[in-house]
Structure formats: C-alpha cells, structure tokens
Amino acid sequence: MGRRKYFAAVLAAGMVSAMALGTSFTSYADDGWTKTNDQWTYIYNGQVHTGWLQTSEGWYYMDLADGHMTTGFKQIDGKWYFFRPNGLMDTGWINPEYGKWYYLLSDGTMVTGWLKITQNNTSDYYFMRGDGSMATGWREMDGAWYFFQDNGKCVVNSWAQIKGDWYLFGTDGKMMTGWAKVDSDYYYLNTDGRRLTGWLTDSN
C-alpha cells in the first residue's frame, strides 16, 4: 500500500531486572497499517484505531464499528466527505462519478447550495445540488431563473446565447426581462428572457 508505518517505541532500562520483578512490557512493533481480507486497519498501541486518523500523508477515517479504512462518500456527524481509493480524504473539485462534479472545502466537507470561488480577484459562482453534484443548464430558484454553463459557472452580468436565442443576466445572475439598457443601447427581453428583434408592440 506504500504507507509509512508508525512505531511506538518502548524505552526501558534494566529490562532483565524489571522482568524479574514481574513487570509486564507490551511491544508495539506491529503498530501501523495492516490488511486483512482486503480491508485496511490501523493499529496503534496494539489496538485497532477508529475515527479520524491523521498521518503525514493526510487524513483518513477508520470505521467506528470495525476500524476498516473508509473509501468513497461517507457521512460523518451530519456532514459528507469523500475518501480516495487509497483512503485519503479529498478536497477541492472531485469527479468520482462520470459526468458529476462535487466540491469539498479544505476541511473535507462537501458543499451544497451556492459556491463562490475567487481566483486572481475574479469570482465565479456555482450551485451544488442537494446531493452535492454541480448544477448545469437552467435552474429556477426563489422565483428567478439562472443559467449555469457546462463548466458549472453561473452566467453573471453578461449576455449568453442559449440554443440560438440571446439572454441577458444581471449582476446577481438572475435572468432579466423587459427593457434593459446596456451601455447606450436598449433591448427588450421577452417574459421568457429571449431578446426580441424586429417590430415590437408595446401596450404601454
């Protein structure tokens, strides 16, 4: 598995004298990773470790019931985490299922709802569904429509051509309707957001 074993060394002076007095010493030479029936466990002080485990490689989670190393998605204390096939807790963007992306914070917790990522003074917005997967395409929320590109980024303060029609999205990412002024030009956006061209009958 390529993991470094950790050993708890027992330093004792006068071993022979101590043994003569009946003192019991425990050797922890077998501490570290061990594999049984394709399941990894971690032995520390001669006992199977359970719960969170931090090593020089990162964080692992050992099942509370049997101490087996966790892989894949795992809900812990109401929060979801993802552990790689080698057991390491993952962070950032992950794509464990074809076509589905998830985002894990630096502490490993999976994000749901709005996600803001800022790089080089530029912020991008994403929406992570209830199961943590990244949303794409049209999405209606709180009475407003948003559009998320194939890369998950929400269209903000920009025009977007979607299936041949043009739509305008505000600084809050909401699809705009009605009259809109962009620079020095005026546009009319239908009730479904489509930009209209040609003659327009305005009842007002």
C-alpha positions in Angstrom: 0.0 0.0 0.0 3.1 2.2 0.3 2.1 3.8 3.6 4.8 4.5 6.1 4.4 2.6 9.3 4.4 4.3 12.6 6.0 2.6 15.5 5.6 3.3 19.2 9.0 2.6 20.8 9.2 1.4 24.3 12.3 2.6 26.1 13.1 0.7 29.3 16.2 0.5 31.4 17.1 -2.6 33.3 14.8 -4.9 31.3 16.1 -8.0 33.0 15.7 -6.7 36.5 12.2 -5.4 35.7 11.1 -8.8 34.2 12.5 -10.5 37.3 10.1 -8.3 39.3 7.2 -9.4 37.3 6.7 -6.2 35.4 4.8 -6.6 32.1 6.0 -4.9 29.0 4.0 -4.6 25.8 5.7 -4.4 22.4 4.1 -2.3 19.7 6.4 -3.4 16.9 3.4 -4.3 14.8 1.8 -0.8 15.1 0.8 0.8 11.7 -1.2 -0.3 8.7 -2.4 -3.9 8.4 -4.5 -5.6 5.7 -6.9 -8.5 6.4 -9.4 -9.8 3.8 -8.9 -6.8 1.6 -9.7 -4.4 4.4 -7.1 -2.0 5.8 -7.0 -1.1 9.5 -4.5 0.9 11.6 -3.0 -0.4 14.7 -1.9 2.0 17.4 -0.6 0.9 20.8 -1.7 -2.6 19.9 -5.3 -1.6 19.4 -7.4 -1.1 16.2 -7.7 2.7 15.7 -11.2 4.1 15.0 -12.4 7.5 13.9 -10.3 10.2 12.3 -6.6 9.4 11.7 -4.0 12.0 10.7 -0.7 10.9 9.2 2.0 12.7 7.2 0.0 11.9 4.0 -3.2 13.5 5.2 -6.5 12.5 6.9 -8.2 9.0 7.0 -11.3 7.9 8.6 -11.5 4.5 10.2 -14.9 3.0 10.7 -16.2 3.3 14.3 -17.6 -0.3 14.3 -14.7 -2.3 12.9 -11.8 0.1 12.2 -11.8 -0.5 8.5 -10.4 2.3 6.3 -13.2 4.3 4.7 -13.3 4.9 0.9 -15.8 6.8 -1.2 -18.5 9.0 0.2 -19.0 8.9 4.0 -21.4 10.9 6.2 -19.8 11.8 9.5 -21.6 13.9 12.1 -24.1 15.0 9.6 -21.5 16.2 7.0 -20.4 14.4 3.8 -16.8 13.7 2.9 -15.1 11.8 0.1 -12.1 9.4 0.6 -10.0 8.3 -2.3 -9.5 4.6 -3.1 -6.3 4.8 -1.0 -8.3 6.2 1.9 -7.0 9.8 1.9 -9.7 12.5 2.5 -10.1 14.6 -0.7 -10.6 18.3 -1.0 -11.5 20.7 -3.9 -13.2 19.5 -7.1 -13.7 15.8 -7.5 -15.3 13.8 -10.3 -15.9 10.3 -8.7 -18.9 9.6 -10.9 -18.8 10.2 -14.7 -20.5 13.5 -15.5 -20.9 14.6 -11.9 -18.7 17.1 -10.1 -18.6 17.8 -6.4 -16.7 20.4 -4.3 -15.1 19.7 -0.9 -13.8 22.5 1.3 -10.4 22.5 2.8 -11.7 20.6 5.8 -13.2 17.9 3.5 -16.8 18.8 3.9 -19.0 18.6 0.8 -20.6 21.8 -0.4 -24.3 22.1 -1.2 -26.1 25.3 -2.3 -24.3 28.3 -3.7 -20.5 28.1 -4.0 -18.2 31.1 -4.6 -14.6 30.6 -5.8 -12.3 33.6 -6.1 -9.1 33.4 -8.0 -6.9 36.3 -9.2 -9.5 38.8 -8.0 -12.2 37.1 -10.1 -15.2 35.4 -8.6 -17.2 32.6 -10.1 -20.4 31.2 -8.8 -21.7 27.7 -8.9 -24.7 25.9 -7.5 -24.3 22.5 -5.9 -27.5 20.4 -5.7 -28.8 18.8 -2.5 -26.7 15.7 -3.2 -23.6 17.9 -3.7 -23.4 17.5 -7.5 -22.7 20.6 -9.6 -25.7 22.1 -11.4 -25.6 22.9 -15.2 -28.2 24.5 -17.5 -31.3 26.4 -16.5 -32.3 26.5 -12.8 -35.2 28.3 -11.2 -34.6 29.4 -7.6 -36.7 31.8 -5.4 -38.7 33.0 -8.4 -35.7 33.8 -10.6 -34.0 32.0 -13.4 -30.3 31.3 -13.6 -28.2 29.7 -16.3 -25.1 27.5 -15.4 -22.7 26.7 -18.2 -21.3 23.2 -18.9 -18.4 24.0 -16.6 -20.9 24.9 -13.8 -20.2 28.7 -13.8 -23.3 30.9 -13.4 -23.7 33.5 -16.2 -23.4 36.8 -14.4 -23.6 40.4 -15.8 -23.4 39.1 -19.3 -25.2 38.1 -22.5 -25.5 34.4 -23.2 -26.6 32.6 -26.4 -28.6 29.5 -25.5 -30.0 27.3 -28.2 -29.9 30.1 -30.7 -31.5 32.8 -28.5 -29.8 35.6 -26.6 -30.5 36.2 -22.9 -29.2 38.8 -20.5 -28.3 38.1 -16.9 -27.8 40.7 -14.2 -25.0 41.3 -11.7 -26.8 38.9 -9.4 -27.0 36.2 -12.1 -30.8 36.5 -12.5 -32.2 36.3 -16.0 -33.6 39.7 -17.0 -36.9 40.5 -18.7 -38.5 43.7 -20.1 -36.5 46.7 -21.2 -32.8 46.7 -20.5 -30.1 49.3 -21.1 -26.6 48.0 -22.0 -24.1 50.8 -22.4 -26.0 53.2 -24.6 -28.3 50.7 -26.3 -31.8 49.5 -25.3 -33.0 45.9 -25.7 -36.3 44.3 -25.0 -36.3 40.9 -23.3 -39.4 38.7 -23.6 -41.2 37.3 -20.5 -39.2 34.1 -21.0 -36.0 36.1 -21.2 -35.4 35.9 -25.0 -34.1 39.0 -26.6 -36.6 40.2 -29.2 -35.8 41.8 -32.6 -37.9 43.4 -35.3 -41.2 45.2 -34.7 -42.5 45.3 -31.1 -46.0 46.3 -30.0 -45.8 47.9 -26.6 -49.2 48.3 -25.0 -47.7 50.9 -22.7 
